[in-house]
Amino acid sequence: MSTSSARIRVLDGHNDLPWHHRELAGYDLDACDIAQSQPQLHTDLARMREGGLAAQLWSVWVPCSFAGDAAVAATHEQIDFVEALCARYEEMVPARTAADVRSAWGDGKHAALIGMEGGHSIAGSLETLAAFAARGARYMTLTHNDNTEWADSATDERVHGGLTDFGREVVAAMNDLGMVVDLSHVSAETMHDALDATRLPVMFSHSGARAICDHPRNVPDDVLERIPANGGIVMANVVPKFVNQARADESLGRTDVLPDPVATIEHVVAHLTHLREVVGIEHVGIGADYDGVDETPVGLEDVSTYPALLTALAERGWSRADLTALAHGNVLRVLETSEA
């Protein structure tokens, strides 16, 4: 590892360990103890330490097939699991604010924050949204892969043309609650509507640049160009079908796809390079989506590999200040702004 990227703490925007652990072990930390090596996961304590993963916005996600009270209850179970991690492992402590993160780091601990993925988890209720905020949820992704009754998803049929009036009420309520509006997974129209509606910086907790990989899950340049004025952040992910055009074409059923296209660290570097060019160094971050996907790029296999990514960027001229902003400085600013 180059000296310019050594010992830079990472605050990643999106990791799906809670749901993956539920699938593998039903949240039983005796059956799947992340203090031990867990090669079937992308995440365990040893690899977190190796990668400098000093804080995480742990994703509390449930599938869109969960609806109503079932979605609400299962999302609360996901938050229970993050709390259980902190109760069991001395090196992990709960955090809600940027100050909490810095305090945890001062004590040599990992700061565990919570981010909700999918507006279906509130079951159409602003009171339920407030209850999740009270439990520490710091962002909510407005949709997952399917539309909600009030917002269009990037990967579903266009129904609302963006946000409905209630969708704008959700954004306003999130601003009031200090929850960051997360625009990963939403349609481009929803992105624009949310940027029009919000009073506070938005985030893309795990997205790429559509100019580099033409997939609807990625952010088009006309949206990226609005991020500096909003003050928000775009956090790049490592999902092969969102970073590699051949893999995107394969996943979308496009013709003339190369056989077995392989995603690598270079694809992620290309996204970060483009994001920086469009939004500026103050508005980029990392939201890898580890444990939310079956496959990862060559060179970025799991949470131990953040130093490899930072080193690759350092070799392309990113300064230590740039890398620190990317790794945690920018997302801490967004969290702090929403708190105020």
Residue pairs with C-beta under 8 A, 6 or more apart in sequence:
1 307
1 308
1 310
1 311
2 311
2 314
2 315
4 314
4 318
4 319
4 320
4 323
5 307
5 310
5 311
5 313
5 314
5 320
5 323
6 307
7 52
8 52
8 310
8 320
8 323
8 324
8 327
8 328
9 52
9 54
9 55
9 105
9 327
9 328
10 51
10 52
10 53
10 54
10 55
10 286
10 306
10 327
10 328
11 54
11 55
11 56
11 57
11 101
11 111
11 285
11 327
11 328
11 331
11 332
12 53
12 55
12 56
12 57
12 235
12 286
12 287
12 288
12 290
12 303
12 306
13 57
13 115
13 203
13 205
13 206
13 233
13 235
13 285
13 286
13 287
13 331
14 57
14 59
14 115
14 117
14 184
14 205
14 206
14 235
14 237
14 287
14 288
14 289
14 292
15 42
15 43
15 56
15 57
15 58
15 59
15 288
15 289
15 290
15 291
15 292
15 303
16 59
16 61
16 117
16 289
16 290
16 291
16 292
17 34
17 41
17 42
17 43
17 58
17 59
17 290
17 291
18 58
18 59
18 60
18 61
18 78
18 81
18 82
19 59
19 61
19 62
19 78
19 291
19 292
20 41
20 291
20 292
21 27
21 29
21 32
21 41
21 81
22 77
22 78
22 81
24 32
24 40
24 41
25 31
25 32
27 77
27 80
27 81
27 84
29 84
29 85
29 88
32 38
32 41
34 41
34 43
34 44
34 45
34 85
34 89
35 44
35 45
35 89
36 44
37 44
37 46
38 44
41 291
41 302
42 290
42 291
42 296
42 301
42 302
42 303
43 290
43 291
43 302
43 303
45 89
45 91
47 53
47 302
47 303
47 304
48 110
48 303
48 304
50 303
50 304
51 302
51 303
51 304
51 305
51 306
51 307
52 306
52 307
52 327
53 110
53 303
53 306
54 104
54 105
54 110
54 111
54 328
55 95
55 101
55 104
55 105
55 110
55 111
55 112
55 113
55 328
56 110
56 111
56 112
56 113
57 113
57 114
57 115
57 138
57 139
57 205
57 287
57 331
58 82
58 85
58 112
58 113
58 114
58 115
59 115
59 116
59 117
59 205
59 292
60 75
60 78
60 79
60 82
60 114
60 115
60 116
60 117
60 121
60 137
61 75
61 78
61 116
61 117
61 118
61 144
61 292
62 71
62 74
62 75
62 78
62 118
62 120
62 121
63 144
64 118
64 120
64 144
64 145
64 146
66 74
66 120
66 121
67 120
67 123
68 123
69 123
71 120
71 121
71 123
72 121
72 122
72 123
72 128
75 116
75 121
75 132
76 135
79 114
79 132
79 135
79 136
79 137
82 94
82 112
82 114
83 94
85 92
85 112
86 92
86 93
86 94
86 112
91 108
91 109
91 110
92 109
92 110
92 112
93 104
93 107
93 109
93 110
93 111
93 112
94 100
94 112
94 136
95 101
95 103
95 104
95 111
95 112
95 113
96 113
96 136
96 138
97 335
97 336
97 339
98 332
98 333
98 335
98 336
98 339
100 111
101 111
101 113
101 328
101 332
101 335
102 332
104 110
104 111
105 111
113 136
113 138
113 335
114 135
114 136
114 137
114 138
115 137
115 138
115 139
115 140
115 141
115 182
115 205
116 132
116 137
116 139
116 140
116 141
117 140
117 141
117 144
117 182
117 185
117 205
118 140
118 141
118 143
118 144
118 148
118 185
119 140
119 141
119 142
119 143
119 148
119 150
119 151
119 170
120 143
120 144
120 146
120 148
121 128
121 132
121 140
122 128
122 129
122 132
122 140
122 170
124 149
124 150
124 166
126 169
126 170
126 173
129 140
129 170
129 173
129 174
129 177
129 179
130 173
130 177
132 140
133 174
133 177
133 178
133 179
137 179
138 178
138 179
138 180
138 335
138 338
139 179
139 180
139 181
139 182
139 203
139 205
140 174
140 179
140 181
140 182
141 182
141 183
141 184
141 185
141 186
141 205
142 148
142 151
142 163
142 167
142 170
142 171
142 181
142 182
142 183
142 185
142 186
142 190
142 194
143 151
143 152
143 153
143 154
143 156
143 185
143 186
143 190
144 153
144 185
145 153
145 155
145 156
145 185
146 153
146 155
146 156
147 153
147 156
147 157
147 159
147 160
148 167
149 164
149 166
150 160
150 163
150 164
150 166
150 167
150 170
151 160
151 162
151 163
151 164
151 167
151 170
151 186
151 190
152 158
152 159
152 160
152 161
152 162
152 163
152 186
152 187
152 189
152 190
153 185
153 186
153 187
153 190
154 185
154 186
154 187
154 188
154 216
154 217
155 185
155 216
155 217
158 187
158 189
160 167
160 190
161 189
162 187
162 189
162 190
162 192
162 193
163 171
163 190
163 193
163 194
163 197
167 190
167 193
167 194
167 197
168 193
168 197
171 181
171 194
171 197
171 198
172 197
172 199
174 180
174 181
175 181
175 198
175 199
175 200
175 338
178 338
178 339
179 338
180 200
180 201
180 202
180 203
180 334
180 335
180 338
181 194
181 198
181 200
181 202
181 203
182 202
182 203
182 204
182 205
183 190
183 191
183 194
183 195
183 202
183 203
183 204
183 207
183 219
183 223
184 203
184 204
184 205
184 206
184 207
184 217
184 287
185 217
186 194
187 216
188 216
188 220
188 222
188 223
191 219
191 223
192 223
192 226
194 202
195 202
195 223
195 226
195 230
198 230
200 231
200 337
200 338
201 230
201 231
201 232
201 233
201 334
201 337
201 338
202 227
202 230
202 232
202 233
203 232
203 233
203 234
203 235
203 285
203 331
203 334
204 219
204 232
204 233
204 234
204 235
204 287
205 235
205 287
206 235
206 236
206 237
206 239
206 287
206 288
206 289
206 292
207 217
207 218
207 219
207 234
207 235
207 236
207 237
207 242
207 287
208 215
208 217
208 218
208 219
208 236
208 237
208 239
208 242
208 243
208 271
209 218
209 219
209 221
209 224
209 234
209 236
209 271
209 274
209 275
209 278
210 216
210 218
210 219
210 220
210 221
211 220
211 221
211 274
211 278
212 218
212 243
212 245
212 267
212 270
212 271
212 274
213 242
213 243
213 244
213 245
213 248
213 267
213 271
214 245
214 248
215 241
215 242
215 248
215 251
215 252
217 239
217 242
218 242
219 234
221 278
224 234
224 275
224 278
224 279
225 278
225 279
227 233
227 234
227 279
227 283
228 279
228 280
228 282
228 283
231 283
231 334
231 337
232 283
232 334
233 283
233 284
233 285
233 330
233 331
233 334
234 275
234 279
234 283
234 284
234 285
235 284
235 285
235 286
235 287
235 331
236 268
236 271
236 272
236 275
236 284
236 285
236 286
236 287
237 243
237 287
237 288
237 289
238 263
238 268
238 288
238 289
238 290
238 296
238 297
238 300
239 289
239 292
239 293
240 247
240 262
240 263
240 267
240 293
240 295
240 296
240 297
241 247
241 248
241 250
241 251
242 248
243 263
243 267
243 268
243 270
243 271
243 297
244 261
244 262
244 263
244 264
244 267
244 297
246 257
246 258
246 261
247 261
247 263
249 256
249 257
250 257
250 261
262 297
262 298
263 295
263 296
263 297
263 298
264 297
264 298
264 299
265 297
265 298
265 299
265 300
265 305
265 308
265 309
265 312
266 299
266 312
267 297
268 297
268 300
268 309
269 309
269 312
269 313
269 316
272 284
272 313
272 326
273 316
275 283
275 284
276 284
281 322
281 325
281 326
282 325
282 330
282 333
283 330
284 325
284 326
284 330
285 326
285 327
285 330
285 331
286 306
286 309
286 326
286 327
288 300
288 303
290 296
290 302
290 303
296 302
299 305
299 308
299 312
300 308
300 309
306 327
310 318
310 323
310 326
310 327
313 322
313 323
313 326
314 320
314 323
318 326
